[in-house]
Amino acid sequence: MSESTYNEFLEFLFNRNESLGEWRWDIDLDEPRISGESLVSYIIRMFDNYDNDLAQYSDWQLALGLEYVFNNTFSDLSFYLRDGPSSLEKRLQAIHSLKHLYSKCLNLRCRDSLGHLSEEGNPLNNFCYMLWDTTPLSYCEELPDSDALYSAVAEVMEYALSLDNLACIESALHGLGHLELYYKDAQKIVEKFIKDARVKNSRLLEYAINAESGCIQ
């Protein structure tokens, strides 16, 4: 992994001037040329080293940069996490590294609010709520490694259910609600969450019941 290229990648994604507004539709946007293998390694590194590599950026900078990576409306980068050419082991490691993003960033920095009720949040809230709705990682049909990929994605979602921030829990339920159509254990994870005695928020429980049957937005 080239240190200079990794730093260039971080600068491209996150070192943006908020006063200039949206940058991802710029016709002169010059995305760094990196291989699929490097992209997967960079994702693992930046999430595993969140405190040193990402924590200094603002909510706005992080939200737009993360959306650029995971939302294929903006780029095709997340297809490298799903499809390769990196080894399955490496791609699964990258998906699992999202647990660090949830615990070190989203759980601490998202406003404790619910997106499906249009409650006020900060820029990271929208990324958190829509992550699994917009990333190709949630749809792995006809891929040879689909079972392993779905299992890894569901594991990250189940981990997010264990966090304290309502936005993270809602993010996971949102994702599981979509995933249950393709991955049978997704419904079981939601059922377990509903039965968990620590879950007291009635709005979240109602959302979970809807997610259990795939009736979410």
VOFIVEX-610681 format. One record per residue (C-alpha): residue in one letter; chain; x, y, z. Coordinates in nm, 4 decimals, padded with zeros to 6 digits. Example, Ala and Ser with C-alpha at 12.3 -4.5 7.8 and 13.67 -1.06 7.14 Angstrom:
REM VOFIVEX-610681
+------+-----+----------+----------+----------+
: type : mol :       c1 :       c2 :       c3 :
+------+-----+----------+----------+----------+
:    A :   A :  01.2300 : -00.4500 :  00.7800 :
:    S :   A :  01.3670 : -00.1060 :  00.7140 :
+------+-----+----------+----------+----------+
//
This chain:
REM VOFIVEX-610681
+------+-----+----------+----------+----------+
: type : mol :       c1 :       c2 :       c3 :
+------+-----+----------+----------+----------+
:    M :   A :  00.0000 :  00.0000 :  00.0000 :
:    S :   A :  00.1437 :  00.3337 : -00.1072 :
:    E :   A :  00.1386 :  00.5848 :  00.1794 :
:    S :   A :  00.1176 :  00.8811 : -00.0559 :
:    T :   A : -00.1689 :  00.7297 : -00.2561 :
:    Y :   A : -00.3609 :  00.6442 :  00.0608 :
:    N :   A : -00.3238 :  01.0021 :  00.1848 :
:    E :   A : -00.4291 :  01.1311 : -00.1568 :
:    F :   A : -00.7397 :  00.9130 : -00.1348 :
:    L :   A : -00.8307 :  01.0563 :  00.2076 :
:    E :   A : -00.7701 :  01.4114 :  00.0869 :
:    F :   A : -00.9916 :  01.3548 : -00.2154 :
:    L :   A : -01.2796 :  01.2157 : -00.0094 :
:    F :   A : -01.2742 :  01.4311 :  00.3002 :
:    N :   A : -01.0578 :  01.7426 :  00.2770 :
:    R :   A : -01.3350 :  01.9553 :  00.1268 :
:    N :   A : -01.4384 :  02.3134 :  00.1981 :
:    E :   A : -01.7937 :  02.3099 :  00.3302 :
:    S :   A : -01.8481 :  02.6724 :  00.2302 :
:    L :   A : -01.8131 :  02.5640 : -00.1346 :
:    G :   A : -02.0923 :  02.3110 : -00.0941 :
:    E :   A : -02.1532 :  01.9938 : -00.2950 :
:    W :   A : -01.8466 :  01.8695 : -00.4814 :
:    R :   A : -01.9397 :  01.5223 : -00.6046 :
:    W :   A : -02.1105 :  01.6359 : -00.9273 :
:    D :   A : -01.8210 :  01.8572 : -01.0350 :
:    I :   A : -01.7555 :  01.7882 : -01.4047 :
:    D :   A : -01.3846 :  01.8398 : -01.3403 :
:    L :   A : -01.3763 :  01.5933 : -01.0502 :
:    D :   A : -01.0489 :  01.4023 : -01.0635 :
:    E :   A : -01.0868 :  01.0766 : -00.8722 :
:    P :   A : -00.7524 :  00.9200 : -00.7751 :
:    R :   A : -00.6626 :  00.6213 : -00.9894 :
:    I :   A : -00.6396 :  00.3284 : -00.7525 :
:    S :   A : -00.6842 : -00.0422 : -00.8077 :
:    G :   A : -00.9712 : -00.2431 : -00.6664 :
:    E :   A : -00.7304 : -00.4219 : -00.4348 :
:    S :   A : -00.5956 : -00.0921 : -00.3028 :
:    L :   A : -00.9446 :  00.0459 : -00.2475 :
:    V :   A : -01.0376 : -00.2488 : -00.0265 :
:    S :   A : -00.7156 : -00.2102 :  00.1717 :
:    Y :   A : -00.7765 :  00.1629 :  00.2117 :
:    I :   A : -01.1282 :  00.1041 :  00.3461 :
:    I :   A : -00.9959 : -00.1385 :  00.6057 :
:    R :   A : -00.7174 :  00.0979 :  00.7079 :
:    M :   A : -00.9243 :  00.4148 :  00.7361 :
:    F :   A : -01.1951 :  00.2521 :  00.9481 :
:    D :   A : -00.9533 :  00.0550 :  01.1663 :
:    N :   A : -00.7543 :  00.3761 :  01.2185 :
:    Y :   A : -01.0523 :  00.6104 :  01.2455 :
:    D :   A : -00.9089 :  00.8089 :  01.5382 :
:    N :   A : -00.5916 :  00.8998 :  01.3505 :
:    D :   A : -00.7146 :  00.9141 :  00.9919 :
:    L :   A : -01.0761 :  01.0362 :  00.9957 :
:    A :   A : -01.1776 :  01.1832 :  01.3315 :
:    Q :   A : -01.0453 :  01.5303 :  01.2482 :
:    Y :   A : -01.2939 :  01.5824 :  00.9667 :
:    S :   A : -01.6313 :  01.7501 :  01.0199 :
:    D :   A : -01.9651 :  01.5706 :  01.0090 :
:    W :   A : -02.0304 :  01.7270 :  00.6675 :
:    Q :   A : -01.6910 :  01.6266 :  00.5272 :
:    L :   A : -01.7259 :  01.2699 :  00.6495 :
:    A :   A : -02.0847 :  01.2298 :  00.5348 :
:    L :   A : -02.0199 :  01.3388 :  00.1761 :
:    G :   A : -01.6981 :  01.1401 :  00.1476 :
:    L :   A : -01.8517 :  00.8226 :  00.2892 :
:    E :   A : -02.1531 :  00.8570 :  00.0620 :
:    Y :   A : -01.9162 :  00.8910 : -00.2317 :
:    V :   A : -01.7636 :  00.5542 : -00.1448 :
:    F :   A : -02.0761 :  00.3556 : -00.0592 :
:    N :   A : -02.3531 :  00.5112 : -00.2681 :
:    N :   A : -02.3154 :  00.4016 : -00.6293 :
:    T :   A : -02.5048 :  00.7116 : -00.7417 :
:    F :   A : -02.1730 :  00.8909 : -00.6896 :
:    S :   A : -01.9102 :  00.6258 : -00.7666 :
:    D :   A : -01.8531 :  00.2582 : -00.8395 :
:    L :   A : -01.6061 :  00.2156 : -00.5538 :
:    S :   A : -01.8296 : -00.0022 : -00.3369 :
:    F :   A : -01.8541 : -00.2598 : -00.6146 :
:    Y :   A : -01.4900 : -00.3431 : -00.5416 :
:    L :   A : -01.5952 : -00.4367 : -00.1877 :
:    R :   A : -01.8666 : -00.6635 : -00.3200 :
:    D :   A : -01.7370 : -00.8059 : -00.6465 :
:    G :   A : -01.3591 : -00.8054 : -00.6256 :
:    P :   A : -01.0986 : -00.8483 : -00.7678 :
:    S :   A : -00.9689 : -00.8692 : -00.4090 :
:    S :   A : -00.9894 : -01.2049 : -00.2365 :
:    L :   A : -01.3120 : -01.2878 : -00.0558 :
:    E :   A : -01.1210 : -01.2869 :  00.2739 :
:    K :   A : -01.0047 : -00.9297 :  00.2146 :
:    R :   A : -01.3485 : -00.8094 :  00.1055 :
:    L :   A : -01.5098 : -00.9612 :  00.4134 :
:    Q :   A : -01.2484 : -00.7903 :  00.6305 :
:    A :   A : -01.3414 : -00.4583 :  00.4704 :
:    I :   A : -01.7123 : -00.5148 :  00.5320 :
:    H :   A : -01.6470 : -00.6105 :  00.8936 :
:    S :   A : -01.4417 : -00.2920 :  00.9377 :
:    L :   A : -01.7706 : -00.1020 :  00.9136 :
:    K :   A : -01.8204 : -00.2017 :  01.2770 :
:    H :   A : -01.5430 :  00.0444 :  01.3626 :
:    L :   A : -01.7171 :  00.3168 :  01.1633 :
:    Y :   A : -02.0365 :  00.2518 :  01.3564 :
:    S :   A : -01.8768 :  00.2378 :  01.7016 :
:    K :   A : -01.6116 :  00.5086 :  01.6701 :
:    C :   A : -01.7964 :  00.7541 :  01.4477 :
:    L :   A : -02.1696 :  00.7104 :  01.3886 :
:    N :   A : -02.2605 :  00.6032 :  01.7416 :
:    L :   A : -02.0796 :  00.9037 :  01.8860 :
:    R :   A : -02.1440 :  01.1710 :  01.6249 :
:    C :   A : -02.4907 :  01.1106 :  01.4806 :
:    R :   A : -02.7737 :  01.2928 :  01.6502 :
:    D :   A : -02.9900 :  01.0543 :  01.8544 :
:    S :   A : -03.2838 :  01.0810 :  01.6156 :
:    L :   A : -03.4856 :  00.8718 :  01.3695 :
:    G :   A : -03.4647 :  00.9305 :  00.9974 :
:    H :   A : -03.7815 :  00.7447 :  00.9008 :
:    L :   A : -03.9757 :  00.9957 :  01.1119 :
:    S :   A : -03.7884 :  01.2885 :  00.9537 :
:    E :   A : -03.6447 :  01.3923 :  01.2890 :
:    E :   A : -03.3693 :  01.6505 :  01.2739 :
:    G :   A : -03.0169 :  01.5153 :  01.2462 :
:    N :   A : -02.6729 :  01.6213 :  01.1276 :
:    P :   A : -02.5137 :  01.5314 :  00.7915 :
:    L :   A : -02.3926 :  01.1951 :  00.9228 :
:    N :   A : -02.7469 :  01.0967 :  01.0165 :
:    N :   A : -02.8555 :  01.0819 :  00.6547 :
:    F :   A : -02.5563 :  00.8683 :  00.5593 :
:    C :   A : -02.6209 :  00.6380 :  00.8546 :
:    Y :   A : -02.9920 :  00.5977 :  00.7803 :
:    M :   A : -02.9520 :  00.5397 :  00.4063 :
:    L :   A : -02.6275 :  00.3390 :  00.4045 :
:    W :   A : -02.7796 : -00.0039 :  00.3398 :
:    D :   A : -03.0449 :  00.1372 :  00.1101 :
:    T :   A : -02.7924 :  00.2867 : -00.1319 :
:    T :   A : -02.4931 :  00.0524 : -00.1273 :
:    P :   A : -02.4585 : -00.2459 : -00.3630 :
:    L :   A : -02.3413 : -00.4472 : -00.0616 :
:    S :   A : -02.7060 : -00.5106 :  00.0258 :
:    Y :   A : -02.7720 : -00.6941 : -00.3011 :
:    C :   A : -02.5439 : -00.9868 : -00.3804 :
:    E :   A : -02.7759 : -01.2099 : -00.5826 :
:    E :   A : -02.6129 : -01.4302 : -00.8477 :
:    L :   A : -02.2667 : -01.3654 : -00.7061 :
:    P :   A : -02.0652 : -01.6800 : -00.6265 :
:    D :   A : -01.9826 : -01.5487 : -00.2772 :
:    S :   A : -02.3322 : -01.4208 : -00.1968 :
:    D :   A : -02.3821 : -01.6283 :  00.1192 :
:    A :   A : -02.0549 : -01.5125 :  00.2740 :
:    L :   A : -02.1165 : -01.1507 :  00.1734 :
:    Y :   A : -02.4715 : -01.1475 :  00.3098 :
:    S :   A : -02.3510 : -01.3066 :  00.6319 :
:    A :   A : -02.0834 : -01.0382 :  00.6772 :
:    V :   A : -02.3260 : -00.7555 :  00.6020 :
:    A :   A : -02.5837 : -00.8992 :  00.8440 :
:    E :   A : -02.3159 : -00.9324 :  01.1121 :
:    V :   A : -02.2359 : -00.5608 :  01.0817 :
:    M :   A : -02.6056 : -00.4753 :  01.1017 :
:    E :   A : -02.6537 : -00.6969 :  01.4077 :
:    Y :   A : -02.3554 : -00.5274 :  01.5695 :
:    A :   A : -02.5120 : -00.1860 :  01.5056 :
:    L :   A : -02.8268 : -00.3043 :  01.6868 :
:    S :   A : -02.6163 : -00.3391 :  02.0036 :
:    L :   A : -02.5136 :  00.0292 :  02.0072 :
:    D :   A : -02.6792 :  00.3080 :  02.2053 :
:    N :   A : -02.7516 :  00.5672 :  01.9375 :
:    L :   A : -03.1034 :  00.5421 :  01.7935 :
:    A :   A : -02.9687 :  00.6386 :  01.4508 :
:    C :   A : -02.7340 :  00.3388 :  01.4435 :
:    I :   A : -03.0049 :  00.0985 :  01.5539 :
:    E :   A : -03.2445 :  00.2386 :  01.2948 :
:    S :   A : -02.9730 :  00.2081 :  01.0286 :
:    A :   A : -02.9371 : -00.1611 :  01.1065 :
:    L :   A : -03.3112 : -00.2235 :  01.1071 :
:    H :   A : -03.3423 : -00.0381 :  00.7768 :
:    G :   A : -03.0762 : -00.2609 :  00.6271 :
:    L :   A : -03.2152 : -00.5829 :  00.7715 :
:    G :   A : -03.5604 : -00.4930 :  00.6443 :
:    H :   A : -03.4239 : -00.4865 :  00.2909 :
:    L :   A : -03.1949 : -00.7854 :  00.3438 :
:    E :   A : -03.4640 : -01.0244 :  00.4666 :
:    L :   A : -03.5812 : -01.0740 :  00.1076 :
:    Y :   A : -03.2453 : -01.2326 :  00.0192 :
:    Y :   A : -03.0964 : -01.3598 :  00.3457 :
:    K :   A : -03.3134 : -01.5730 :  00.5720 :
:    D :   A : -03.1236 : -01.4977 :  00.8935 :
:    A :   A : -03.1998 : -01.1247 :  00.8628 :
:    Q :   A : -03.5534 : -01.1796 :  00.9917 :
:    K :   A : -03.4220 : -01.3856 :  01.2833 :
:    I :   A : -03.1896 : -01.1017 :  01.3846 :
:    V :   A : -03.4794 : -00.8568 :  01.3884 :
:    E :   A : -03.6974 : -01.1009 :  01.5849 :
:    K :   A : -03.4240 : -01.1316 :  01.8450 :
:    F :   A : -03.3996 : -00.7524 :  01.8690 :
:    I :   A : -03.7752 : -00.7167 :  01.9196 :
:    K :   A : -03.7687 : -00.9710 :  02.2030 :
:    D :   A : -03.4739 : -00.7991 :  02.3726 :
:    A :   A : -03.5982 : -00.6623 :  02.7054 :
:    R :   A : -03.3642 : -00.3621 :  02.6896 :
:    V :   A : -03.5477 : -00.2182 :  02.3883 :
:    K :   A : -03.7862 :  00.0427 :  02.5344 :
:    N :   A : -03.8308 :  00.2952 :  02.2533 :
:    S :   A : -04.1800 :  00.2446 :  02.1126 :
:    R :   A : -04.1017 :  00.4256 :  01.7858 :
:    L :   A : -03.8035 :  00.2003 :  01.7270 :
:    L :   A : -03.9996 : -00.1128 :  01.8147 :
:    E :   A : -04.2697 : -00.0198 :  01.5658 :
:    Y :   A : -04.0035 :  00.0290 :  01.2999 :
:    A :   A : -03.8472 : -00.3059 :  01.3919 :
:    I :   A : -04.1826 : -00.4837 :  01.3530 :
:    N :   A : -04.2141 : -00.3340 :  01.0060 :
:    A :   A : -03.8546 : -00.4316 :  00.9224 :
:    E :   A : -03.9238 : -00.7891 :  01.0311 :
:    S :   A : -04.1650 : -00.8247 :  00.7403 :
:    G :   A : -03.9643 : -00.6111 :  00.4993 :
:    C :   A : -04.2146 : -00.3233 :  00.5144 :
:    I :   A : -03.9716 : -00.0381 :  00.5656 :
:    Q :   A : -03.8627 :  00.2752 :  00.3828 :
+------+-----+----------+----------+----------+
//
